[in-house]
Amino acid sequence: MVVSNAVEVNQLAVSFGSLRAVDDVSLHVAYGEVVTLLGPNGAGKTTVVETLLGFRAPTSGTVRLHGLNPLRDHREVVVRTGALLQRGGVWFPMTPRQVLELTASYYDAPRGTNELLELLDLERCARTPWRRLSGGEQQRTLLALALLGRPRVLVLDEPTTSVDPEGRQVIRDLIASERDRGCALLVTTHELAEAERTSDRVVIMNRGHVVIAGTLDELAGAPEMIVELSGPVDANQLAARLGCAVTADGANQFRCATASSPERISVLNGFLTSVGVTLISLRTRASLEERYMELIEQERREVRP
C-alpha cells in the first residue's frame, strides 16, 4: 500500500449527544511537514487530535495515520506515532531518567535516554522527582517520551504550555529537526507567534469546522503595505496620495491596499515628510495574529442574530 500523506482526516464529524464538536473537518499532513491547527477554546482542535489517535470514534468521516485506521490498527499506530497531549503526566515519585528508561523497554529500538535528556535540556533535572519539576520541565519530559520510539508522526497538543523562553527555543529546534528527518508533525497551539515560526501550513478552526487552511503567504491575503508611523495622519489624505484604499488599525498604524515597491515607498515618504511624521516600520503582509483575529471576528459576525 502506497501512503501519500502521513495524516489524513476526511469529512470528520464528532458529536457528543446533541453537540456537534467537530463538523466536516478535512486536513492532511505529509511526511517532512509541520501543520499547525489553530483556533479558540472550544474550536474542536483537541477532539480532532483525540479522534486521530484512536481515543474517540468518529461519528462520520474517516481518519488515518500512516494509512492505518487508529481504532482497528491501534497497536501499530501507537508504535509509529509519538503524542504529547494536554492530559497526561508521570507517577509523581519518578524522575525524567527513570520514566524514560522504563518506557524505552516497550520499544524494539528506542532512542537513547541520554540522547533525549540532552536534546530536551533535561540533564540538570534528570534525577529530580516529577512533583518537583517546573511546568516547562514536565512538558519537555513528556515530549521526550513522545520521541522515544523514533516516530514517523508526531502529534503535539499545545507543546509550549508552561514553557519558558529558553525551553520554547528547545522545542522549536526539535520541531525543525524532526521535520528535517522526514517526520510529519501536527501541532495544536494558541501561540500564534510560535505557529508563525514553525509551520509549513496552518489550519484555522472555529466552532468545529475549518475556517481556512494554507501556507502563511496564502493566509496573508492580498499584497498590502502595513505602516507604523511616529504620529497620526489623515487616512483619507494618505489614500489620495498613494491612490489606494487605506484603513486605520490604530492611531499610528495603517493598512494600505497596494503592493510595496520603491516607487510606492518614495511616495509614502514624501507624504510623511510633508506632514511632519516619520516611518517607524513597514511590513508587506499581515501577521498571522492579525489575519487570525480578522477571520475569527468575521466568523463571529456571521453567526450573530
C-alpha positions as semicolon CSV with decimal commas, in nm:
position;residue;x (nm);y (nm);z (nm)
1;M;0,000;0,000;0,000
2;V;0,138;0,341;-0,102
3;V;0,068;0,615;0,155
4;S;0,096;0,969;0,017
5;N;0,026;1,152;0,344
6;A;0,116;1,059;0,699
7;V;-0,208;1,207;0,836
8;E;-0,543;1,208;0,657
9;V;-0,864;1,350;0,804
10;N;-1,159;1,340;0,565
11;Q;-1,500;1,496;0,636
12;L;-1,465;1,415;1,006
13;A;-1,762;1,474;1,235
14;V;-1,768;1,402;1,609
15;S;-2,077;1,453;1,824
16;F;-2,132;1,439;2,199
17;G;-2,503;1,391;2,232
18;S;-2,664;1,687;2,059
19;L;-2,337;1,883;2,048
20;R;-2,151;1,871;1,715
21;A;-1,794;1,926;1,841
22;V;-1,632;1,864;1,500
23;D;-1,821;1,920;1,177
24;D;-1,693;1,815;0,832
25;V;-1,322;1,869;0,902
26;S;-1,066;1,766;0,639
27;L;-0,690;1,812;0,661
28;H;-0,369;1,629;0,578
29;V;-0,004;1,630;0,682
30;A;0,274;1,498;0,459
31;Y;0,593;1,335;0,582
32;G;0,852;1,609;0,639
33;E;0,586;1,877;0,700
34;V;0,466;2,080;1,001
35;V;0,095;2,166;1,003
36;T;-0,040;2,376;1,287
37;L;-0,403;2,359;1,396
38;L;-0,522;2,693;1,538
39;G;-0,846;2,807;1,693
40;P;-1,004;2,950;2,008
41;N;-1,106;2,735;2,305
42;G;-1,390;2,505;2,201
43;A;-1,297;2,513;1,832
44;G;-1,265;2,132;1,823
45;K;-0,885;2,101;1,794
46;T;-0,834;1,858;2,082
47;T;-1,131;1,645;1,969
48;V;-0,970;1,612;1,624
49;V;-0,641;1,507;1,786
50;E;-0,804;1,254;2,021
51;T;-1,002;1,102;1,733
52;L;-0,693;1,086;1,515
53;L;-0,507;0,894;1,788
54;G;-0,791;0,645;1,834
55;F;-0,920;0,770;2,170
56;R;-1,256;0,865;2,019
57;A;-1,462;0,711;1,741
58;P;-1,575;0,935;1,454
59;T;-1,946;0,996;1,424
60;S;-1,885;1,011;1,049
61;G;-1,592;1,058;0,813
62;T;-1,251;0,892;0,836
63;V;-0,912;0,946;0,999
64;R;-0,590;0,767;0,902
65;L;-0,234;0,765;1,037
66;H;0,025;0,606;0,807
67;G;-0,274;0,481;0,606
68;L;-0,399;0,289;0,912
69;N;-0,727;0,309;1,100
70;P;-0,634;0,423;1,454
71;L;-0,919;0,222;1,608
72;R;-0,877;-0,102;1,415
73;D;-0,496;-0,086;1,392
74;H;-0,435;0,085;1,725
75;R;-0,126;-0,108;1,831
76;E;0,057;-0,050;1,503
77;V;-0,041;0,320;1,502
78;V;0,089;0,365;1,859
79;V;0,428;0,216;1,769
80;R;0,472;0,455;1,475
81;T;0,331;0,770;1,638
82;G;0,451;0,998;1,915
83;A;0,197;1,211;2,100
84;L;0,206;1,493;2,353
85;L;-0,142;1,557;2,493
86;Q;-0,273;1,819;2,734
87;R;-0,400;1,548;2,966
88;G;-0,125;1,327;3,098
89;G;0,155;1,304;3,348
90;V;0,402;1,081;3,524
91;W;0,377;0,896;3,854
92;F;0,496;1,172;4,087
93;P;0,793;0,996;4,259
94;M;0,958;0,913;3,922
95;T;1,235;1,121;3,765
96;P;1,273;1,203;3,395
97;R;1,554;0,948;3,365
98;Q;1,350;0,674;3,534
99;V;1,038;0,725;3,327
100;L;1,236;0,736;3,002
101;E;1,425;0,417;3,087
102;L;1,103;0,238;3,186
103;T;0,912;0,346;2,875
104;A;1,209;0,264;2,648
105;S;1,168;-0,103;2,744
106;Y;0,839;-0,110;2,549
107;Y;1,013;-0,036;2,214
108;D;1,233;-0,260;1,999
109;A;1,478;0,017;1,901
110;P;1,419;0,323;2,123
111;R;1,624;0,642;2,117
112;G;1,881;0,660;2,396
113;T;1,780;0,810;2,729
114;N;2,094;1,024;2,749
115;E;2,036;1,149;2,393
116;L;1,683;1,265;2,476
117;L;1,782;1,423;2,807
118;E;2,044;1,627;2,625
119;L;1,819;1,705;2,328
120;L;1,546;1,849;2,551
121;D;1,779;2,018;2,800
122;L;1,675;1,788;3,086
123;E;2,018;1,680;3,207
124;R;2,016;1,914;3,508
125;C;1,684;1,776;3,634
126;A;1,721;1,415;3,518
127;R;1,715;1,285;3,879
128;T;1,450;1,526;4,012
129;P;1,111;1,372;4,108
130;W;0,825;1,466;3,880
131;R;0,640;1,661;4,152
132;R;0,941;1,895;4,191
133;L;0,987;1,971;3,823
134;S;0,877;2,306;3,683
135;G;0,586;2,310;3,438
136;G;0,829;2,354;3,149
137;E;1,049;2,065;3,265
138;Q;0,744;1,839;3,292
139;Q;0,633;1,941;2,943
140;R;0,976;1,867;2,794
141;T;0,985;1,529;2,972
142;L;0,651;1,438;2,811
143;L;0,790;1,547;2,476
144;A;1,095;1,324;2,530
145;L;0,856;1,034;2,590
146;A;0,681;1,113;2,260
147;L;1,016;1,085;2,080
148;L;1,131;0,757;2,236
149;G;1,002;0,526;1,965
150;R;1,152;0,721;1,670
151;P;0,801;0,809;1,543
152;R;0,720;0,890;1,181
153;V;0,433;1,111;1,301
154;L;0,431;1,349;1,598
155;V;0,104;1,489;1,731
156;L;0,173;1,774;1,972
157;D;-0,118;1,932;2,158
158;E;-0,007;2,274;2,295
159;P;0,365;2,177;2,323
160;T;0,483;2,515;2,462
161;T;0,233;2,534;2,751
162;S;0,411;2,646;3,074
163;V;0,747;2,653;2,892
164;D;0,991;2,941;2,950
165;P;1,157;3,128;2,657
166;E;1,468;2,906;2,665
167;G;1,253;2,594;2,663
168;R;1,046;2,730;2,374
169;Q;1,360;2,759;2,165
170;V;1,449;2,399;2,252
171;I;1,106;2,287;2,130
172;R;1,128;2,500;1,812
173;D;1,465;2,343;1,728
174;L;1,326;1,996;1,795
175;I;1,025;2,054;1,566
176;A;1,259;2,169;1,289
177;S;1,495;1,873;1,330
178;E;1,209;1,619;1,335
179;R;1,065;1,770;1,017
180;D;1,410;1,755;0,854
181;R;1,439;1,383;0,928
182;G;1,107;1,324;0,749
183;C;0,865;1,317;1,040
184;A;0,513;1,455;0,993
185;L;0,408;1,694;1,269
186;L;0,054;1,803;1,357
187;V;0,070;2,074;1,623
188;T;-0,216;2,248;1,803
189;T;-0,146;2,577;1,978
190;H;-0,286;2,909;2,097
191;E;0,060;3,061;2,047
192;L;0,026;3,240;1,713
193;A;0,387;3,361;1,716
194;E;0,504;3,000;1,763
195;A;0,288;2,885;1,474
196;E;0,432;3,157;1,252
197;R;0,787;3,048;1,336
198;T;0,749;2,673;1,288
199;S;0,463;2,597;1,044
200;D;0,472;2,496;0,680
201;R;0,092;2,523;0,669
202;V;-0,180;2,641;0,906
203;V;-0,538;2,519;0,954
204;I;-0,767;2,758;1,143
205;M;-1,075;2,608;1,312
206;N;-1,370;2,771;1,482
207;R;-1,697;2,625;1,613
208;G;-1,598;2,276;1,500
209;H;-1,519;2,346;1,135
210;V;-1,225;2,463;0,925
211;V;-1,234;2,836;0,853
212;I;-0,931;2,846;0,624
213;A;-0,615;2,646;0,551
214;G;-0,294;2,722;0,366
215;T;0,062;2,845;0,389
216;L;0,140;3,165;0,577
217;D;0,171;3,351;0,246
218;E;-0,165;3,218;0,130
219;L;-0,334;3,317;0,456
220;A;-0,182;3,666;0,447
221;G;-0,424;3,766;0,172
222;A;-0,373;4,029;-0,098
223;P;-0,047;4,230;-0,105
224;E;-0,052;4,536;0,115
225;M;0,173;4,784;0,293
226;I;0,128;4,789;0,671
227;V;0,293;5,101;0,810
228;E;0,355;5,217;1,166
229;L;0,416;5,591;1,199
230;S;0,557;5,823;1,465
231;G;0,226;6,009;1,484
232;P;-0,129;6,019;1,345
233;V;-0,209;6,117;0,987
234;D;-0,530;6,163;0,792
235;A;-0,612;5,826;0,633
236;N;-0,806;5,992;0,350
237;Q;-0,510;6,213;0,260
238;L;-0,274;5,915;0,267
239;A;-0,515;5,717;0,046
240;A;-0,534;6,001;-0,206
241;R;-0,155;6,030;-0,223
242;L;-0,099;5,653;-0,266
243;G;-0,402;5,601;-0,491
244;C;-0,535;5,306;-0,290
245;A;-0,767;5,227;0,000
246;V;-0,616;5,292;0,344
247;T;-0,754;5,152;0,670
248;A;-0,651;5,275;1,015
249;D;-0,569;4,991;1,257
250;G;-0,499;5,240;1,534
251;A;-0,390;5,599;1,577
252;N;-0,049;5,539;1,418
253;Q;-0,084;5,215;1,214
254;F;-0,235;5,193;0,866
255;R;-0,300;4,919;0,610
256;C;-0,255;5,037;0,254
257;A;-0,415;4,814;-0,012
258;T;-0,123;4,817;-0,255
259;A;0,187;4,609;-0,319
260;S;0,511;4,751;-0,184
261;S;0,753;4,892;-0,441
262;P;1,035;5,150;-0,438
263;E;0,802;5,398;-0,611
264;R;0,524;5,349;-0,356
265;I;0,766;5,380;-0,064
266;S;0,904;5,702;-0,217
267;V;0,553;5,847;-0,245
268;L;0,479;5,740;0,114
269;N;0,796;5,903;0,248
270;G;0,722;6,221;0,055
271;F;0,376;6,243;0,210
272;L;0,507;6,174;0,562
273;T;0,774;6,444;0,525
274;S;0,507;6,695;0,420
275;V;0,303;6,630;0,737
276;G;0,600;6,606;0,974
277;V;0,568;6,234;1,057
278;T;0,831;5,960;1,023
279;L;0,802;5,594;0,924
280;I;0,869;5,359;1,217
281;S;0,815;5,026;1,040
282;L;0,678;4,879;0,717
283;R;0,554;4,524;0,655
284;T;0,431;4,376;0,331
285;R;0,183;4,125;0,472
286;A;-0,042;4,083;0,771
287;S;0,097;3,886;1,062
288;L;-0,064;3,552;1,138
289;E;-0,215;3,706;1,452
290;E;-0,374;3,991;1,253
291;R;-0,515;3,754;0,992
292;Y;-0,635;3,508;1,258
293;M;-0,820;3,777;1,454
294;E;-0,975;3,910;1,133
295;L;-1,105;3,567;1,031
296;I;-1,239;3,476;1,376
297;E;-1,414;3,812;1,410
298;Q;-1,568;3,766;1,065
299;E;-1,699;3,425;1,177
300;R;-1,848;3,578;1,491
301;R;-2,026;3,847;1,292
302;E;-2,175;3,588;1,057
303;V;-2,337;3,387;1,340
304;R;-2,472;3,686;1,535
305;P;-2,852;3,727;1,510
